[in-house]
Amino acid sequence: MIEGILIEGLIYGIMVLGVFTTFRVLNFADMTVDGSFPLGAAIMAVMLIRGLPPIVAIGIAFAGGALAGLITSLIHTRLKIPDLLSGILTMTMLYSVNLRIMSNRANLSLLRVSTLFTRITGWAEVFMPPQIAIVVYCVILALIIKLVLDLFFHTDFGLSMGALGANPQLIISQGMNPDVIKMCGICLANGMVAVSGSFAAMYQGFADVNLGSGMIVSGLASLMIGEFLIPSNRISFLTLRVFLGSILYRGLMYFARNYGYYINMTANDLKLITGLLIILCIVISQKGYFTGKQKRARSGGRSGPSTGRPL
């Protein structure tokens, strides 16, 4: 039970990192996630069935997700279509693209195909249980991705990306092109989402064209839950709480699926629970609970200057 929650939380945490990059860093409401997640799963399934190494398939999945993000950004920046609608258009088109990638099949099975997780369990079965081996691998993978992203956001380009989400006029006044920075950020985010989808396909043993249904909602729920765990503006803590929020969200969904029958709850209610959870998180954040806003309001706002954007 615990192993499964950790594995799913870490795998889907990579997807939440992509949501964090677009929604929090770029301040861009990107709905492409629901399409780029199954895109990564579809690419991974097809590549593995054709005999390509998993590492190569992961790289191709990242490139596919980045291309999906590029399409969204071009629709938004070149055609001047609002960000939300741009993502919805790309997500809708990706449904047909994903079907094409999987040869017009709704799903592909990987149960008889050697994946990265089957190889890990084969290598480590002498030393530790298979589930523990996968947990260790996912922890190492999440740490590597987190550290690389932390380093990226400490570069000049990463700082510019954070500044773009907070104050676009600042970027323009510095002589930089905000469209290019936004494009790179959206490509990076959807690349990570596709990588998460590829790992999810390997772990679950199949790729399905509907695998991304409601993915953006669950990503937002995980992101908001994590924001209540660690109140900090440092990028290292921001990326850490993304994974913690993802793990906690997966744990909540696990208990809702397995013990919800005590309150007459079924698996069909999970989407409702996720939506209500997001609404609750937004209301709490607006009221200022756990953030100190109410305390500062009572003291007349004398708690010091704002720290601004997290980057």
C-alpha positions in Angstrom: 0.0 0.0 0.0 2.6 2.6 1.1 4.9 1.5 -1.7 2.2 2.0 -4.3 1.3 5.5 -3.0 4.9 6.6 -3.0 5.6 5.2 -6.5 2.5 6.9 -8.0 3.1 10.1 -6.0 6.6 10.4 -7.4 5.7 9.5 -11.0 2.8 11.8 -11.1 4.9 14.4 -9.2 6.9 14.9 -12.4 3.6 15.9 -14.1 2.8 18.3 -11.2 6.2 19.9 -11.8 5.0 20.7 -15.3 1.8 22.2 -13.9 3.8 24.2 -11.4 6.0 25.6 -14.2 3.1 26.9 -16.2 0.5 27.8 -13.6 2.8 29.2 -10.9 6.0 30.3 -12.6 4.7 31.5 -15.9 1.2 32.4 -14.7 -0.1 30.5 -17.8 -3.3 28.4 -17.6 -2.1 25.5 -19.7 -4.7 22.8 -20.4 -2.3 20.9 -22.7 -1.5 18.6 -19.8 -4.5 16.4 -20.5 -3.2 15.7 -23.9 0.6 15.6 -23.4 0.4 13.1 -20.6 -1.2 10.3 -22.7 1.1 11.5 -25.6 4.1 10.5 -23.5 2.4 7.2 -22.6 1.6 6.5 -26.2 5.1 7.2 -27.4 6.6 5.1 -24.7 4.3 2.1 -25.5 5.0 2.2 -29.2 8.7 2.6 -28.8 9.0 -0.3 -26.4 6.9 -2.5 -28.6 9.2 -1.7 -31.5 12.2 -2.7 -29.4 13.8 0.7 -28.6 15.6 1.0 -25.2 13.5 2.7 -22.5 16.0 5.6 -22.1 15.7 6.5 -25.8 11.9 6.2 -25.5 11.9 8.6 -22.6 13.9 11.1 -24.6 11.5 10.8 -27.5 8.5 11.2 -25.1 10.0 14.4 -23.7 10.5 15.7 -27.3 6.9 14.9 -28.1 5.6 16.7 -25.0 7.8 19.7 -25.8 6.4 19.8 -29.3 2.9 19.8 -27.9 3.8 22.7 -25.7 5.3 24.5 -28.7 2.1 24.2 -30.6 0.1 25.6 -27.6 2.6 28.5 -27.3 2.5 29.3 -31.0 -1.3 29.3 -31.0 -1.2 31.7 -28.0 1.6 34.0 -29.1 1.2 34.1 -32.9 -2.5 33.8 -33.3 -3.3 35.8 -30.1 -5.7 33.2 -28.8 -6.1 33.2 -25.0 -3.9 30.8 -23.0 -6.8 28.7 -21.7 -8.3 28.2 -25.1 -4.9 27.5 -26.7 -4.3 24.7 -24.3 -7.8 23.3 -24.9 -7.4 23.3 -28.6 -4.0 21.5 -28.4 -5.4 19.0 -25.9 -8.3 18.3 -28.3 -6.1 17.8 -31.3 -3.7 15.6 -29.3 -6.5 13.0 -28.8 -6.5 12.2 -32.5 -2.7 12.4 -32.6 -2.4 9.9 -29.8 -4.8 7.5 -31.6 -2.6 7.8 -34.7 0.6 7.1 -32.7 -1.0 3.9 -31.3 -2.2 2.9 -34.8 -5.8 3.9 -34.2 -6.1 1.7 -31.1 -7.5 3.1 -27.9 -4.9 1.3 -25.7 -1.7 -0.7 -25.9 -0.6 -3.4 -23.4 2.9 -3.6 -22.1 2.5 -6.7 -20.0 4.6 -8.8 -22.3 7.1 -6.1 -23.0 10.3 -5.5 -21.1 10.1 -2.1 -19.5 12.4 -0.1 -17.2 10.5 -1.3 -14.1 10.6 -5.0 -15.1 14.4 -4.6 -15.5 14.8 -2.9 -12.2 12.8 -5.6 -10.3 14.9 -8.2 -12.2 18.2 -6.7 -11.1 17.2 -6.0 -7.5 15.1 -9.0 -6.6 18.2 -10.6 -5.0 18.7 -7.7 -2.7 15.2 -6.3 -1.9 11.5 -6.8 -2.7 10.5 -5.6 -6.2 8.2 -2.8 -4.9 11.0 -1.4 -2.6 13.4 -1.4 -5.6 10.9 0.6 -7.7 10.4 3.1 -4.8 14.2 3.6 -4.5 14.4 4.1 -8.2 11.6 6.6 -8.3 13.1 8.5 -5.3 16.4 8.8 -7.2 14.6 9.8 -10.4 12.6 12.5 -8.6 15.6 13.9 -6.9 17.6 14.1 -10.1 14.7 15.9 -11.9 14.2 18.2 -8.9 17.9 19.2 -8.7 18.1 19.8 -12.4 15.0 22.0 -12.3 16.3 23.9 -9.2 19.6 24.6 -11.0 17.7 25.7 -14.1 15.6 28.2 -12.2 18.8 29.7 -10.7 20.2 30.5 -14.1 19.6 33.9 -15.8 17.1 32.4 -18.1 15.2 30.6 -15.3 15.1 33.8 -13.3 13.8 35.6 -16.4 11.1 33.0 -16.7 10.0 33.6 -13.1 10.1 37.3 -13.6 7.9 37.0 -16.7 5.1 35.4 -14.7 5.3 38.1 -12.1 5.9 41.2 -14.2 5.9 40.9 -18.0 6.7 44.6 -18.4 10.0 44.0 -16.6 11.1 41.5 -19.2 10.1 43.8 -22.0 12.0 46.7 -20.4 15.1 44.6 -20.2 15.0 44.0 -24.0 14.0 40.3 -23.8 11.3 38.7 -25.9 8.6 37.5 -23.5 7.1 35.2 -26.2 10.3 33.2 -26.5 10.7 32.8 -22.8 7.1 31.8 -22.4 7.4 29.3 -25.3 10.5 27.7 -23.7 8.7 27.4 -20.4 5.6 25.8 -21.9 7.8 23.3 -23.9 9.7 22.4 -20.8 6.6 21.9 -18.7 4.8 19.7 -21.3 8.0 17.7 -21.8 8.1 16.9 -18.1 4.4 16.0 -18.3 5.0 13.6 -21.2 7.9 12.0 -19.3 5.6 11.4 -16.4 3.1 9.8 -18.7 5.8 7.5 -20.1 6.7 6.3 -16.6 3.0 5.9 -15.7 2.5 3.7 -18.8 5.5 1.5 -17.8 4.4 1.2 -14.2 0.7 0.5 -15.0 1.6 -1.9 -17.9 -0.5 -0.1 -20.6 -1.0 3.1 -22.5 -4.5 4.4 -23.0 -5.8 7.4 -25.1 -7.9 8.5 -22.1 -5.1 8.3 -19.6 -4.9 12.1 -19.3 -8.6 12.6 -18.5 -8.7 15.0 -15.5 -4.9 15.1 -15.2 -4.8 18.9 -15.0 -7.3 18.9 -12.2 -5.4 16.3 -10.2 -2.2 18.2 -10.9 -3.7 21.4 -9.5 -5.0 19.5 -6.5 -1.5 18.1 -5.8 0.1 21.5 -6.3 -2.3 23.3 -3.9 -2.0 20.6 -1.2 1.8 20.9 -1.4 1.5 24.7 -0.9 0.0 24.2 2.5 2.8 21.8 3.6 5.8 24.0 3.3 5.2 27.8 3.4 8.3 29.0 1.6 9.3 31.1 -1.5 12.7 29.3 -2.1 12.6 27.3 -5.3 14.2 24.3 -3.7 11.2 24.1 -1.2 8.7 24.9 -4.0 9.8 21.9 -6.1 10.0 19.7 -3.0 6.5 20.4 -1.9 5.3 19.5 -5.4 6.3 15.9 -4.8 5.0 15.9 -1.3 1.7 17.3 -2.4 1.5 14.6 -5.1 2.2 11.8 -2.7 -0.4 13.1 -0.2 -3.0 13.5 -3.0 -2.4 9.9 -4.2 -2.7 8.8 -0.6 -6.0 10.5 -0.2 -7.3 9.0 -3.4 -6.2 5.6 -2.3 -8.1 5.8 1.0 -11.1 7.2 -0.8 -11.1 4.2 -3.2 -10.5 1.6 -0.6 -12.3 2.9 2.5 -14.9 5.3 1.0 -17.6 2.6 1.2 -17.9 3.4 4.9 -19.6 6.7 3.9 -21.2 5.2 0.8 -18.5 6.6 -1.5 -17.5 4.8 -4.7 -14.7 5.3 -7.3 -17.1 7.3 -9.4 -17.0 10.0 -6.8 -13.2 10.6 -7.0 -13.6 13.4 -9.6 -16.1 15.1 -7.4 -13.8 14.8 -4.4 -10.9 16.3 -6.4 -12.9 19.3 -7.5 -14.1 20.0 -4.0 -10.6 19.6 -2.7 -9.3 22.3 -5.2 -12.2 24.6 -4.2 -11.4 24.1 -0.5 -7.7 24.9 -1.1 -8.5 28.0 -3.0 -10.9 29.2 -0.3 -8.3 28.6 2.4 -5.6 30.4 0.5 -7.9 33.4 -0.1 -8.8 33.6 3.5 -5.2 33.5 4.5 -5.2 30.4 6.7 -1.7 28.8 7.0 -0.1 31.7 5.2 -0.2 34.4 8.0 -2.3 36.8 6.0 -4.9 37.1 8.7 -2.3 37.7 11.4 -0.7 40.4 9.3 -4.1 42.0 8.6 -4.9 42.1 12.4 -1.5 43.8 13.0 -2.2 46.4 10.4 0.1 45.0 7.8 3.3 45.6 9.7 4.9 42.2 9.0 7.5 43.4 6.6 7.7 43.7 2.9 6.5 41.1 0.5 9.0 38.6 -0.8 7.5 38.8 -4.3 7.8 35.9 -6.7 9.5 32.7 -5.5 12.3 32.9 -8.0 
